């Protein structure tokens, strides 16, 4: 039987400030990094089969 999902904790103090700063200063991925991640994903999915 599944366990109930716990409530999400509320951030406060320095944790909240760091989280808000990180959210407001997101740096986009470079094209080369994005291409490398896509190639890695394609390589992984070509090796894995999921039977449902």
ModelCIF file with pLDDT and N, C-alpha, C, O atoms, coordinates in Angstrom:
data_MODEL
#
_entry.id   MODEL 
#
_entity.id                         1 
_entity.type                       polymer 
_entity.pdbx_number_of_molecules   1 
#
_entity_poly.entity_id                      1 
_entity_poly.type                           'polypeptide(L)' 
_entity_poly.nstd_linkage                   no 
_entity_poly.nstd_monomer                   no 
_entity_poly.pdbx_seq_one_letter_code       
;(UNK)(UNK)(UNK)(UNK)(UNK)(UNK)(UNK)(UNK)(UNK)(UNK)(UNK)(UNK)(UNK)(UNK)(UNK)(UNK)
(UNK)(UNK)(UNK)(UNK)(UNK)(UNK)(UNK)(UNK)(UNK)(UNK)(UNK)(UNK)(UNK)(UNK)(UNK)(UNK)
(UNK)(UNK)(UNK)(UNK)(UNK)(UNK)(UNK)(UNK)(UNK)(UNK)(UNK)(UNK)(UNK)(UNK)(UNK)(UNK)
(UNK)(UNK)(UNK)(UNK)
;
_entity_poly.pdbx_seq_one_letter_code_can   XXXXXXXXXXXXXXXXXXXXXXXXXXXXXXXXXXXXXXXXXXXXXXXXXXXX 
_entity_poly.pdbx_strand_id                 A 
#
loop_
_entity_poly_seq.entity_id 
_entity_poly_seq.num 
_entity_poly_seq.mon_id 
_entity_poly_seq.hetero 
1 1  UNK n 
1 2  UNK n 
1 3  UNK n 
1 4  UNK n 
1 5  UNK n 
1 6  UNK n 
1 7  UNK n 
1 8  UNK n 
1 9  UNK n 
1 10 UNK n 
1 11 UNK n 
1 12 UNK n 
1 13 UNK n 
1 14 UNK n 
1 15 UNK n 
1 16 UNK n 
1 17 UNK n 
1 18 UNK n 
1 19 UNK n 
1 20 UNK n 
1 21 UNK n 
1 22 UNK n 
1 23 UNK n 
1 24 UNK n 
1 25 UNK n 
1 26 UNK n 
1 27 UNK n 
1 28 UNK n 
1 29 UNK n 
1 30 UNK n 
1 31 UNK n 
1 32 UNK n 
1 33 UNK n 
1 34 UNK n 
1 35 UNK n 
1 36 UNK n 
1 37 UNK n 
1 38 UNK n 
1 39 UNK n 
1 40 UNK n 
1 41 UNK n 
1 42 UNK n 
1 43 UNK n 
1 44 UNK n 
1 45 UNK n 
1 46 UNK n 
1 47 UNK n 
1 48 UNK n 
1 49 UNK n 
1 50 UNK n 
1 51 UNK n 
1 52 UNK n 
#
_struct_asym.id          A 
_struct_asym.entity_id   1 
#
loop_
_ma_qa_metric.id 
_ma_qa_metric.mode 
_ma_qa_metric.name 
_ma_qa_metric.software_group_id 
_ma_qa_metric.type 
1 global pLDDT . pLDDT 
2 local  pLDDT . pLDDT 
#
_ma_qa_metric_global.metric_id      1 
_ma_qa_metric_global.metric_value   91.85 
_ma_qa_metric_global.model_id       1 
_ma_qa_metric_global.ordinal_id     1 
#
loop_
_ma_qa_metric_local.label_asym_id 
_ma_qa_metric_local.label_comp_id 
_ma_qa_metric_local.label_seq_id 
_ma_qa_metric_local.metric_id 
_ma_qa_metric_local.metric_value 
_ma_qa_metric_local.model_id 
_ma_qa_metric_local.ordinal_id 
A UNK 1  2 77.00 1 1  
A UNK 2  2 88.00 1 2  
A UNK 3  2 91.00 1 3  
A UNK 4  2 91.00 1 4  
A UNK 5  2 91.00 1 5  
A UNK 6  2 91.00 1 6  
A UNK 7  2 91.00 1 7  
A UNK 8  2 89.00 1 8  
A UNK 9  2 89.00 1 9  
A UNK 10 2 92.00 1 10 
A UNK 11 2 92.00 1 11 
A UNK 12 2 94.00 1 12 
A UNK 13 2 95.00 1 13 
A UNK 14 2 96.00 1 14 
A UNK 15 2 95.00 1 15 
A UNK 16 2 95.00 1 16 
A UNK 17 2 96.00 1 17 
A UNK 18 2 95.00 1 18 
A UNK 19 2 94.00 1 19 
A UNK 20 2 95.00 1 20 
A UNK 21 2 96.00 1 21 
A UNK 22 2 95.00 1 22 
A UNK 23 2 94.00 1 23 
A UNK 24 2 96.00 1 24 
A UNK 25 2 95.00 1 25 
A UNK 26 2 92.00 1 26 
A UNK 27 2 90.00 1 27 
A UNK 28 2 91.00 1 28 
A UNK 29 2 92.00 1 29 
A UNK 30 2 96.00 1 30 
A UNK 31 2 96.00 1 31 
A UNK 32 2 96.00 1 32 
A UNK 33 2 96.00 1 33 
A UNK 34 2 96.00 1 34 
A UNK 35 2 97.00 1 35 
A UNK 36 2 97.00 1 36 
A UNK 37 2 96.00 1 37 
A UNK 38 2 97.00 1 38 
A UNK 39 2 97.00 1 39 
A UNK 40 2 96.00 1 40 
A UNK 41 2 95.00 1 41 
A UNK 42 2 94.00 1 42 
A UNK 43 2 94.00 1 43 
A UNK 44 2 92.00 1 44 
A UNK 45 2 89.00 1 45 
A UNK 46 2 90.00 1 46 
A UNK 47 2 89.00 1 47 
A UNK 48 2 82.00 1 48 
A UNK 49 2 81.00 1 49 
A UNK 50 2 78.00 1 50 
A UNK 51 2 79.00 1 51 
A UNK 52 2 75.00 1 52 
#
loop_
_atom_site.group_PDB 
_atom_site.id 
_atom_site.type_symbol 
_atom_site.label_atom_id 
_atom_site.label_alt_id 
_atom_site.label_comp_id 
_atom_site.label_asym_id 
_atom_site.label_entity_id 
_atom_site.label_seq_id 
_atom_site.pdbx_PDB_ins_code 
_atom_site.Cartn_x 
_atom_site.Cartn_y 
_atom_site.Cartn_z 
_atom_site.occupancy 
_atom_site.B_iso_or_equiv 
_atom_site.pdbx_formal_charge 
_atom_site.auth_seq_id 
_atom_site.auth_comp_id 
_atom_site.auth_asym_id 
_atom_site.auth_atom_id 
_atom_site.pdbx_PDB_model_num 
ATOM 1   N N  . UNK A 1 1  ? 0.843  -1.172 0.000   1.00 77.00 ? 1  UNK A N  1 
ATOM 2   C CA . UNK A 1 1  ? 0.000  0.000  0.000   1.00 77.00 ? 1  UNK A CA 1 
ATOM 3   C C  . UNK A 1 1  ? 0.893  1.242  0.000   1.00 77.00 ? 1  UNK A C  1 
ATOM 4   O O  . UNK A 1 1  ? 1.915  1.276  0.686   1.00 77.00 ? 1  UNK A O  1 
ATOM 5   N N  . UNK A 1 2  ? 0.514  2.235  -0.751  1.00 88.00 ? 2  UNK A N  1 
ATOM 6   C CA . UNK A 1 2  ? 1.326  3.446  -0.886  1.00 88.00 ? 2  UNK A CA 1 
ATOM 7   C C  . UNK A 1 2  ? 1.275  4.292  0.370   1.00 88.00 ? 2  UNK A C  1 
ATOM 8   O O  . UNK A 1 2  ? 0.259  4.364  1.063   1.00 88.00 ? 2  UNK A O  1 
ATOM 9   N N  . UNK A 1 3  ? 2.403  4.930  0.641   1.00 91.00 ? 3  UNK A N  1 
ATOM 10  C CA . UNK A 1 3  ? 2.463  5.860  1.766   1.00 91.00 ? 3  UNK A CA 1 
ATOM 11  C C  . UNK A 1 3  ? 1.954  7.221  1.313   1.00 91.00 ? 3  UNK A C  1 
ATOM 12  O O  . UNK A 1 3  ? 2.100  7.574  0.143   1.00 91.00 ? 3  UNK A O  1 
ATOM 13  N N  . UNK A 1 4  ? 1.363  7.986  2.216   1.00 91.00 ? 4  UNK A N  1 
ATOM 14  C CA . UNK A 1 4  ? 0.906  9.319  1.829   1.00 91.00 ? 4  UNK A CA 1 
ATOM 15  C C  . UNK A 1 4  ? 2.093  10.223 1.501   1.00 91.00 ? 4  UNK A C  1 
ATOM 16  O O  . UNK A 1 4  ? 3.182  10.055 2.050   1.00 91.00 ? 4  UNK A O  1 
ATOM 17  N N  . UNK A 1 5  ? 1.878  11.171 0.613   1.00 91.00 ? 5  UNK A N  1 
ATOM 18  C CA . UNK A 1 5  ? 2.919  12.108 0.219   1.00 91.00 ? 5  UNK A CA 1 
ATOM 19  C C  . UNK A 1 5  ? 3.034  13.183 1.290   1.00 91.00 ? 5  UNK A C  1 
ATOM 20  O O  . UNK A 1 5  ? 2.035  13.788 1.680   1.00 91.00 ? 5  UNK A O  1 
ATOM 21  N N  . UNK A 1 6  ? 4.255  13.421 1.765   1.00 91.00 ? 6  UNK A N  1 
ATOM 22  C CA . UNK A 1 6  ? 4.483  14.427 2.802   1.00 91.00 ? 6  UNK A CA 1 
ATOM 23  C C  . UNK A 1 6  ? 4.357  15.820 2.197   1.00 91.00 ? 6  UNK A C  1 
ATOM 24  O O  . UNK A 1 6  ? 4.560  16.010 0.998   1.00 91.00 ? 6  UNK A O  1 
ATOM 25  N N  . UNK A 1 7  ? 4.019  16.791 3.041   1.00 91.00 ? 7  UNK A N  1 
ATOM 26  C CA . UNK A 1 7  ? 3.905  18.167 2.589   1.00 91.00 ? 7  UNK A CA 1 
ATOM 27  C C  . UNK A 1 7  ? 5.279  18.701 2.220   1.00 91.00 ? 7  UNK A C  1 
ATOM 28  O O  . UNK A 1 7  ? 6.291  18.297 2.791   1.00 91.00 ? 7  UNK A O  1 
ATOM 29  N N  . UNK A 1 8  ? 5.300  19.610 1.263   1.00 89.00 ? 8  UNK A N  1 
ATOM 30  C CA . UNK A 1 8  ? 6.548  20.238 0.858   1.00 89.00 ? 8  UNK A CA 1 
ATOM 31  C C  . UNK A 1 8  ? 6.978  21.220 1.945   1.00 89.00 ? 8  UNK A C  1 
ATOM 32  O O  . UNK A 1 8  ? 6.178  22.050 2.377   1.00 89.00 ? 8  UNK A O  1 
ATOM 33  N N  . UNK A 1 9  ? 8.234  21.135 2.390   1.00 89.00 ? 9  UNK A N  1 
ATOM 34  C CA . UNK A 1 9  ? 8.673  22.062 3.429   1.00 89.00 ? 9  UNK A CA 1 
ATOM 35  C C  . UNK A 1 9  ? 8.731  23.499 2.902   1.00 89.00 ? 9  UNK A C  1 
ATOM 36  O O  . UNK A 1 9  ? 8.943  23.727 1.711   1.00 89.00 ? 9  UNK A O  1 
ATOM 37  N N  . UNK A 1 10 ? 8.541  24.451 3.796   1.00 92.00 ? 10 UNK A N  1 
ATOM 38  C CA . UNK A 1 10 ? 8.577  25.868 3.450   1.00 92.00 ? 10 UNK A CA 1 
ATOM 39  C C  . UNK A 1 10 ? 9.984  26.386 3.707   1.00 92.00 ? 10 UNK A C  1 
ATOM 40  O O  . UNK A 1 10 ? 10.537 26.198 4.791   1.00 92.00 ? 10 UNK A O  1 
ATOM 41  N N  . UNK A 1 11 ? 10.559 27.042 2.699   1.00 92.00 ? 11 UNK A N  1 
ATOM 42  C CA . UNK A 1 11 ? 11.889 27.620 2.853   1.00 92.00 ? 11 UNK A CA 1 
ATOM 43  C C  . UNK A 1 11 ? 11.803 28.939 3.601   1.00 92.00 ? 11 UNK A C  1 
ATOM 44  O O  . UNK A 1 11 ? 10.865 29.713 3.413   1.00 92.00 ? 11 UNK A O  1 
ATOM 45  N N  . UNK A 1 12 ? 12.793 29.185 4.453   1.00 94.00 ? 12 UNK A N  1 
ATOM 46  C CA . UNK A 1 12 ? 12.838 30.452 5.171   1.00 94.00 ? 12 UNK A CA 1 
ATOM 47  C C  . UNK A 1 12 ? 14.288 30.845 5.393   1.00 94.00 ? 12 UNK A C  1 
ATOM 48  O O  . UNK A 1 12 ? 15.186 30.014 5.258   1.00 94.00 ? 12 UNK A O  1 
ATOM 49  N N  . UNK A 1 13 ? 14.517 32.086 5.728   1.00 95.00 ? 13 UNK A N  1 
ATOM 50  C CA . UNK A 1 13 ? 15.851 32.572 6.043   1.00 95.00 ? 13 UNK A CA 1 
ATOM 51  C C  . UNK A 1 13 ? 16.784 32.552 4.841   1.00 95.00 ? 13 UNK A C  1 
ATOM 52  O O  . UNK A 1 13 ? 16.391 32.877 3.721   1.00 95.00 ? 13 UNK A O  1 
ATOM 53  N N  . UNK A 1 14 ? 18.038 32.160 5.100   1.00 96.00 ? 14 UNK A N  1 
ATOM 54  C CA . UNK A 1 14 ? 19.057 32.147 4.044   1.00 96.00 ? 14 UNK A CA 1 
ATOM 55  C C  . UNK A 1 14 ? 18.715 31.172 2.925   1.00 96.00 ? 14 UNK A C  1 
ATOM 56  O O  . UNK A 1 14 ? 19.014 31.443 1.761   1.00 96.00 ? 14 UNK A O  1 
ATOM 57  N N  . UNK A 1 15 ? 18.096 30.047 3.254   1.00 95.00 ? 15 UNK A N  1 
ATOM 58  C CA . UNK A 1 15 ? 17.700 29.082 2.227   1.00 95.00 ? 15 UNK A CA 1 
ATOM 59  C C  . UNK A 1 15 ? 16.738 29.718 1.227   1.00 95.00 ? 15 UNK A C  1 
ATOM 60  O O  . UNK A 1 15 ? 16.878 29.530 0.019   1.00 95.00 ? 15 UNK A O  1 
ATOM 61  N N  . UNK A 1 16 ? 15.769 30.466 1.731   1.00 95.00 ? 16 UNK A N  1 
ATOM 62  C CA . UNK A 1 16 ? 14.789 31.119 0.864   1.00 95.00 ? 16 UNK A CA 1 
ATOM 63  C C  . UNK A 1 16 ? 15.461 32.168 -0.016  1.00 95.00 ? 16 UNK A C  1 
ATOM 64  O O  . UNK A 1 16 ? 15.142 32.284 -1.199  1.00 95.00 ? 16 UNK A O  1 
ATOM 65  N N  . UNK A 1 17 ? 16.393 32.934 0.558   1.00 96.00 ? 17 UNK A N  1 
ATOM 66  C CA . UNK A 1 17 ? 17.088 33.961 -0.214  1.00 96.00 ? 17 UNK A CA 1 
ATOM 67  C C  . UNK A 1 17 ? 17.944 33.344 -1.318  1.00 96.00 ? 17 UNK A C  1 
ATOM 68  O O  . UNK A 1 17 ? 17.948 33.840 -2.445  1.00 96.00 ? 17 UNK A O  1 
ATOM 69  N N  . UNK A 1 18 ? 18.671 32.266 -1.007  1.00 95.00 ? 18 UNK A N  1 
ATOM 70  C CA . UNK A 1 18 ? 19.496 31.594 -2.012  1.00 95.00 ? 18 UNK A CA 1 
ATOM 71  C C  . UNK A 1 18 ? 18.629 31.007 -3.118  1.00 95.00 ? 18 UNK A C  1 
ATOM 72  O O  . UNK A 1 18 ? 18.989 31.085 -4.293  1.00 95.00 ? 18 UNK A O  1 
ATOM 73  N N  . UNK A 1 19 ? 17.485 30.415 -2.753  1.00 94.00 ? 19 UNK A N  1 
ATOM 74  C CA . UNK A 1 19 ? 16.584 29.835 -3.743  1.00 94.00 ? 19 UNK A CA 1 
ATOM 75  C C  . UNK A 1 19 ? 16.038 30.921 -4.667  1.00 94.00 ? 19 UNK A C  1 
ATOM 76  O O  . UNK A 1 19 ? 16.016 30.740 -5.885  1.00 94.00 ? 19 UNK A O  1 
ATOM 77  N N  . UNK A 1 20 ? 15.603 32.028 -4.112  1.00 95.00 ? 20 UNK A N  1 
ATOM 78  C CA . UNK A 1 20 ? 15.048 33.104 -4.921  1.00 95.00 ? 20 UNK A CA 1 
ATOM 79  C C  . UNK A 1 20 ? 16.116 33.683 -5.854  1.00 95.00 ? 20 UNK A C  1 
ATOM 80  O O  . UNK A 1 20 ? 15.830 33.990 -7.011  1.00 95.00 ? 20 UNK A O  1 
ATOM 81  N N  . UNK A 1 21 ? 17.334 33.830 -5.355  1.00 96.00 ? 21 UNK A N  1 
ATOM 82  C CA . UNK A 1 21 ? 18.418 34.343 -6.193  1.00 96.00 ? 21 UNK A CA 1 
ATOM 83  C C  . UNK A 1 21 ? 18.732 33.373 -7.335  1.00 96.00 ? 21 UNK A C  1 
ATOM 84  O O  . UNK A 1 21 ? 18.971 33.796 -8.466  1.00 96.00 ? 21 UNK A O  1 
ATOM 85  N N  . UNK A 1 22 ? 18.731 32.077 -7.034  1.00 95.00 ? 22 UNK A N  1 
ATOM 86  C CA . UNK A 1 22 ? 18.999 31.074 -8.065  1.00 95.00 ? 22 UNK A CA 1 
ATOM 87  C C  . UNK A 1 22 ? 17.908 31.071 -9.128  1.00 95.00 ? 22 UNK A C  1 
ATOM 88  O O  . UNK A 1 22 ? 18.202 30.909 -10.312 1.00 95.00 ? 22 UNK A O  1 
ATOM 89  N N  . UNK A 1 23 ? 16.665 31.246 -8.726  1.00 94.00 ? 23 UNK A N  1 
ATOM 90  C CA . UNK A 1 23 ? 15.547 31.275 -9.672  1.00 94.00 ? 23 UNK A CA 1 
ATOM 91  C C  . UNK A 1 23 ? 15.629 32.506 -10.570 1.00 94.00 ? 23 UNK A C  1 
ATOM 92  O O  . UNK A 1 23 ? 15.329 32.427 -11.762 1.00 94.00 ? 23 UNK A O  1 
ATOM 93  N N  . UNK A 1 24 ? 16.033 33.633 -10.008 1.00 96.00 ? 24 UNK A N  1 
ATOM 94  C CA . UNK A 1 24 ? 16.085 34.883 -10.773 1.00 96.00 ? 24 UNK A CA 1 
ATOM 95  C C  . UNK A 1 24 ? 17.321 34.986 -11.662 1.00 96.00 ? 24 UNK A C  1 
ATOM 96  O O  . UNK A 1 24 ? 17.357 35.832 -12.555 1.00 96.00 ? 24 UNK A O  1 
ATOM 97  N N  . UNK A 1 25 ? 18.334 34.147 -11.441 1.00 95.00 ? 25 UNK A N  1 
ATOM 98  C CA . UNK A 1 25 ? 19.582 34.242 -12.208 1.00 95.00 ? 25 UNK A CA 1 
ATOM 99  C C  . UNK A 1 25 ? 19.916 32.931 -12.918 1.00 95.00 ? 25 UNK A C  1 
ATOM 100 O O  . UNK A 1 25 ? 21.033 32.425 -12.810 1.00 95.00 ? 25 UNK A O  1 
ATOM 101 N N  . UNK A 1 26 ? 18.950 32.394 -13.636 1.00 92.00 ? 26 UNK A N  1 
ATOM 102 C CA . UNK A 1 26 ? 19.158 31.145 -14.370 1.00 92.00 ? 26 UNK A CA 1 
ATOM 103 C C  . UNK A 1 26 ? 19.957 31.450 -15.638 1.00 92.00 ? 26 UNK A C  1 
ATOM 104 O O  . UNK A 1 26 ? 19.606 32.343 -16.409 1.00 92.00 ? 26 UNK A O  1 
ATOM 105 N N  . UNK A 1 27 ? 21.048 30.682 -15.839 1.00 90.00 ? 27 UNK A N  1 
ATOM 106 C CA . UNK A 1 27 ? 21.857 30.861 -17.043 1.00 90.00 ? 27 UNK A CA 1 
ATOM 107 C C  . UNK A 1 27 ? 21.460 29.794 -18.057 1.00 90.00 ? 27 UNK A C  1 
ATOM 108 O O  . UNK A 1 27 ? 21.398 28.613 -17.715 1.00 90.00 ? 27 UNK A O  1 
ATOM 109 N N  . UNK A 1 28 ? 21.191 30.192 -19.296 1.00 91.00 ? 28 UNK A N  1 
ATOM 110 C CA . UNK A 1 28 ? 20.820 29.210 -20.309 1.00 91.00 ? 28 UNK A CA 1 
ATOM 111 C C  . UNK A 1 28 ? 22.014 28.336 -20.684 1.00 91.00 ? 28 UNK A C  1 
ATOM 112 O O  . UNK A 1 28 ? 23.166 28.744 -20.540 1.00 91.00 ? 28 UNK A O  1 
ATOM 113 N N  . UNK A 1 29 ? 21.722 27.133 -21.165 1.00 92.00 ? 29 UNK A N  1 
ATOM 114 C CA . UNK A 1 29 ? 22.769 26.222 -21.621 1.00 92.00 ? 29 UNK A CA 1 
ATOM 115 C C  . UNK A 1 29 ? 23.365 26.716 -22.936 1.00 92.00 ? 29 UNK A C  1 
ATOM 116 O O  . UNK A 1 29 ? 22.670 27.306 -23.763 1.00 92.00 ? 29 UNK A O  1 
ATOM 117 N N  . UNK A 1 30 ? 24.651 26.470 -23.115 1.00 96.00 ? 30 UNK A N  1 
ATOM 118 C CA . UNK A 1 30 ? 25.265 26.802 -24.394 1.00 96.00 ? 30 UNK A CA 1 
ATOM 119 C C  . UNK A 1 30 ? 24.783 25.787 -25.431 1.00 96.00 ? 30 UNK A C  1 
ATOM 120 O O  . UNK A 1 30 ? 24.319 24.700 -25.087 1.00 96.00 ? 30 UNK A O  1 
ATOM 121 N N  . UNK A 1 31 ? 24.900 26.159 -26.685 1.00 96.00 ? 31 UNK A N  1 
ATOM 122 C CA . UNK A 1 31 ? 24.458 25.264 -27.756 1.00 96.00 ? 31 UNK A CA 1 
ATOM 123 C C  . UNK A 1 31 ? 25.261 23.970 -27.753 1.00 96.00 ? 31 UNK A C  1 
ATOM 124 O O  . UNK A 1 31 ? 24.711 22.897 -28.000 1.00 96.00 ? 31 UNK A O  1 
ATOM 125 N N  . UNK A 1 32 ? 26.559 24.066 -27.475 1.00 96.00 ? 32 UNK A N  1 
ATOM 126 C CA . UNK A 1 32 ? 27.390 22.859 -27.486 1.00 96.00 ? 32 UNK A CA 1 
ATOM 127 C C  . UNK A 1 32 ? 27.027 21.936 -26.324 1.00 96.00 ? 32 UNK A C  1 
ATOM 128 O O  . UNK A 1 32 ? 27.017 20.715 -26.485 1.00 96.00 ? 32 UNK A O  1 
ATOM 129 N N  . UNK A 1 33 ? 26.731 22.505 -25.159 1.00 96.00 ? 33 UNK A N  1 
ATOM 130 C CA . UNK A 1 33 ? 26.340 21.681 -24.005 1.00 96.00 ? 33 UNK A CA 1 
ATOM 131 C C  . UNK A 1 33 ? 24.994 21.023 -24.268 1.00 96.00 ? 33 UNK A C  1 
ATOM 132 O O  . UNK A 1 33 ? 24.799 19.851 -23.943 1.00 96.00 ? 33 UNK A O  1 
ATOM 133 N N  . UNK A 1 34 ? 24.069 21.769 -24.852 1.00 96.00 ? 34 UNK A N  1 
ATOM 134 C CA . UNK A 1 34 ? 22.750 21.232 -25.178 1.00 96.00 ? 34 UNK A CA 1 
ATOM 135 C C  . UNK A 1 34 ? 22.870 20.092 -26.191 1.00 96.00 ? 34 UNK A C  1 
ATOM 136 O O  . UNK A 1 34 ? 22.197 19.069 -26.057 1.00 96.00 ? 34 UNK A O  1 
ATOM 137 N N  . UNK A 1 35 ? 23.722 20.265 -27.201 1.00 97.00 ? 35 UNK A N  1 
ATOM 138 C CA . UNK A 1 35 ? 23.919 19.231 -28.214 1.00 97.00 ? 35 UNK A CA 1 
ATOM 139 C C  . UNK A 1 35 ? 24.526 17.975 -27.588 1.00 97.00 ? 35 UNK A C  1 
ATOM 140 O O  . UNK A 1 35 ? 24.140 16.860 -27.938 1.00 97.00 ? 35 UNK A O  1 
ATOM 141 N N  . UNK A 1 36 ? 25.477 18.151 -26.665 1.00 97.00 ? 36 UNK A N  1 
ATOM 142 C CA . UNK A 1 36 ? 26.092 17.004 -25.992 1.00 97.00 ? 36 UNK A CA 1 
ATOM 143 C C  . UNK A 1 36 ? 25.061 16.260 -25.151 1.00 97.00 ? 36 UNK A C  1 
ATOM 144 O O  . UNK A 1 36 ? 25.052 15.029 -25.131 1.00 97.00 ? 36 UNK A O  1 
ATOM 145 N N  . UNK A 1 37 ? 24.197 16.993 -24.460 1.00 96.00 ? 37 UNK A N  1 
ATOM 146 C CA . UNK A 1 37 ? 23.155 16.362 -23.643 1.00 96.00 ? 37 UNK A CA 1 
ATOM 147 C C  . UNK A 1 37 ? 22.159 15.610 -24.530 1.00 96.00 ? 37 UNK A C  1 
ATOM 148 O O  . UNK A 1 37 ? 21.736 14.506 -24.187 1.00 96.00 ? 37 UNK A O  1 
ATOM 149 N N  . UNK A 1 38 ? 21.788 16.196 -25.658 1.00 97.00 ? 38 UNK A N  1 
ATOM 150 C CA . UNK A 1 38 ? 20.866 15.527 -26.582 1.00 97.00 ? 38 UNK A CA 1 
ATOM 151 C C  . UNK A 1 38 ? 21.476 14.247 -27.136 1.00 97.00 ? 38 UNK A C  1 
ATOM 152 O O  . UNK A 1 38 ? 20.793 13.229 -27.247 1.00 97.00 ? 38 UNK A O  1 
ATOM 153 N N  . UNK A 1 39 ? 22.769 14.295 -27.487 1.00 97.00 ? 39 UNK A N  1 
ATOM 154 C CA . UNK A 1 39 ? 23.441 13.108 -28.011 1.00 97.00 ? 39 UNK A CA 1 
ATOM 155 C C  . UNK A 1 39 ? 23.506 12.021 -26.956 1.00 97.00 ? 39 UNK A C  1 
ATOM 156 O O  . UNK A 1 39 ? 23.308 10.847 -27.268 1.00 97.00 ? 39 UNK A O  1 
ATOM 157 N N  . UNK A 1 40 ? 23.780 12.388 -25.714 1.00 96.00 ? 40 UNK A N  1 
ATOM 158 C CA . UNK A 1 40 ? 23.822 11.408 -24.624 1.00 96.00 ? 40 UNK A CA 1 
ATOM 159 C C  . UNK A 1 40 ? 22.441 10.787 -24.398 1.00 96.00 ? 40 UNK A C  1 
ATOM 160 O O  . UNK A 1 40 ? 22.329 9.584  -24.162 1.00 96.00 ? 40 UNK A O  1 
ATOM 161 N N  . UNK A 1 41 ? 21.399 11.605 -24.472 1.00 95.00 ? 41 UNK A N  1 
ATOM 162 C CA . UNK A 1 41 ? 20.034 11.110 -24.316 1.00 95.00 ? 41 UNK A CA 1 
ATOM 163 C C  . UNK A 1 41 ? 19.681 10.127 -25.434 1.00 95.00 ? 41 UNK A C  1 
ATOM 164 O O  . UNK A 1 41 ? 19.117 9.063  -25.175 1.00 95.00 ? 41 UNK A O  1 
ATOM 165 N N  . UNK A 1 42 ? 20.012 10.486 -26.670 1.00 94.00 ? 42 UNK A N  1 
ATOM 166 C CA . UNK A 1 42 ? 19.723 9.609  -27.801 1.00 94.00 ? 42 UNK A CA 1 
ATOM 167 C C  . UNK A 1 42 ? 20.471 8.287  -27.668 1.00 94.00 ? 42 UNK A C  1 
ATOM 168 O O  . UNK A 1 42 ? 19.927 7.229  -27.982 1.00 94.00 ? 42 UNK A O  1 
ATOM 169 N N  . UNK A 1 43 ? 21.719 8.348  -27.204 1.00 94.00 ? 43 UNK A N  1 
ATOM 170 C CA . UNK A 1 43 ? 22.511 7.132  -27.008 1.00 94.00 ? 43 UNK A CA 1 
ATOM 171 C C  . UNK A 1 43 ? 21.868 6.243  -25.953 1.00 94.00 ? 43 UNK A C  1 
ATOM 172 O O  . UNK A 1 43 ? 21.776 5.028  -26.129 1.00 94.00 ? 43 UNK A O  1 
ATOM 173 N N  . UNK A 1 44 ? 21.428 6.841  -24.871 1.00 92.00 ? 44 UNK A N  1 
ATOM 174 C CA . UNK A 1 44 ? 20.796 6.088  -23.795 1.00 92.00 ? 44 UNK A CA 1 
ATOM 175 C C  . UNK A 1 44 ? 19.489 5.446  -24.250 1.00 92.00 ? 44 UNK A C  1 
ATOM 176 O O  . UNK A 1 44 ? 19.261 4.260  -24.012 1.00 92.00 ? 44 UNK A O  1 
ATOM 177 N N  . UNK A 1 45 ? 18.631 6.228  -24.902 1.00 89.00 ? 45 UNK A N  1 
ATOM 178 C CA . UNK A 1 45 ? 17.329 5.699  -25.305 1.00 89.00 ? 45 UNK A CA 1 
ATOM 179 C C  . UNK A 1 45 ? 17.448 4.625  -26.380 1.00 89.00 ? 45 UNK A C  1 
ATOM 180 O O  . UNK A 1 45 ? 16.567 3.773  -26.498 1.00 89.00 ? 45 UNK A O  1 
ATOM 181 N N  . UNK A 1 46 ? 18.532 4.652  -27.171 1.00 90.00 ? 46 UNK A N  1 
ATOM 182 C CA . UNK A 1 46 ? 18.696 3.617  -28.192 1.00 90.00 ? 46 UNK A CA 1 
ATOM 183 C C  . UNK A 1 46 ? 19.085 2.276  -27.571 1.00 90.00 ? 46 UNK A C  1 
ATOM 184 O O  . UNK A 1 46 ? 18.909 1.233  -28.202 1.00 90.00 ? 46 UNK A O  1 
ATOM 185 N N  . UNK A 1 47 ? 19.615 2.289  -26.334 1.00 89.00 ? 47 UNK A N  1 
ATOM 186 C CA . UNK A 1 47 ? 20.041 1.064  -25.671 1.00 89.00 ? 47 UNK A CA 1 
ATOM 187 C C  . UNK A 1 47 ? 18.978 0.479  -24.734 1.00 89.00 ? 47 UNK A C  1 
ATOM 188 O O  . UNK A 1 47 ? 19.080 -0.678 -24.328 1.00 89.00 ? 47 UNK A O  1 
ATOM 189 N N  . UNK A 1 48 ? 17.981 1.260  -24.398 1.00 82.00 ? 48 UNK A N  1 
ATOM 190 C CA . UNK A 1 48 ? 16.990 0.864  -23.401 1.00 82.00 ? 48 UNK A CA 1 
ATOM 191 C C  . UNK A 1 48 ? 15.661 0.562  -24.073 1.00 82.00 ? 48 UNK A C  1 
ATOM 192 O O  . UNK A 1 48 ? 15.197 1.320  -24.924 1.00 82.00 ? 48 UNK A O  1 
ATOM 193 N N  . UNK A 1 49 ? 15.056 -0.546 -23.686 1.00 81.00 ? 49 UNK A N  1 
ATOM 194 C CA . UNK A 1 49 ? 13.699 -0.835 -24.144 1.00 81.00 ? 49 UNK A CA 1 
ATOM 195 C C  . UNK A 1 49 ? 12.819 -1.048 -22.913 1.00 81.00 ? 49 UNK A C  1 
ATOM 196 O O  . UNK A 1 49 ? 13.210 -1.728 -21.964 1.00 81.00 ? 49 UNK A O  1 
ATOM 197 N N  . UNK A 1 50 ? 11.653 -0.470 -22.945 1.00 78.00 ? 50 UNK A N  1 
ATOM 198 C CA . UNK A 1 50 ? 10.720 -0.571 -21.828 1.00 78.00 ? 50 UNK A CA 1 
ATOM 199 C C  . UNK A 1 50 ? 9.486  -1.312 -22.309 1.00 78.00 ? 50 UNK A C  1 
ATOM 200 O O  . UNK A 1 50 ? 8.828  -0.883 -23.256 1.00 78.00 ? 50 UNK A O  1 
ATOM 201 N N  . UNK A 1 51 ? 9.175  -2.413 -21.663 1.00 79.00 ? 51 UNK A N  1 
ATOM 202 C CA . UNK A 1 51 ? 7.977  -3.190 -22.004 1.00 79.00 ? 51 UNK A CA 1 
ATOM 203 C C  . UNK A 1 51 ? 6.913  -2.917 -20.948 1.00 79.00 ? 51 UNK A C  1 
ATOM 204 O O  . UNK A 1 51 ? 7.094  -3.198 -19.763 1.00 79.00 ? 51 UNK A O  1 
ATOM 205 N N  . UNK A 1 52 ? 5.819  -2.371 -21.407 1.00 75.00 ? 52 UNK A N  1 
ATOM 206 C CA . UNK A 1 52 ? 4.721  -2.065 -20.474 1.00 75.00 ? 52 UNK A CA 1 
ATOM 207 C C  . UNK A 1 52 ? 3.639  -3.086 -20.647 1.00 75.00 ? 52 UNK A C  1 
ATOM 208 O O  . UNK A 1 52 ? 2.617  -3.024 -19.963 1.00 75.00 ? 52 UNK A O  1 
#
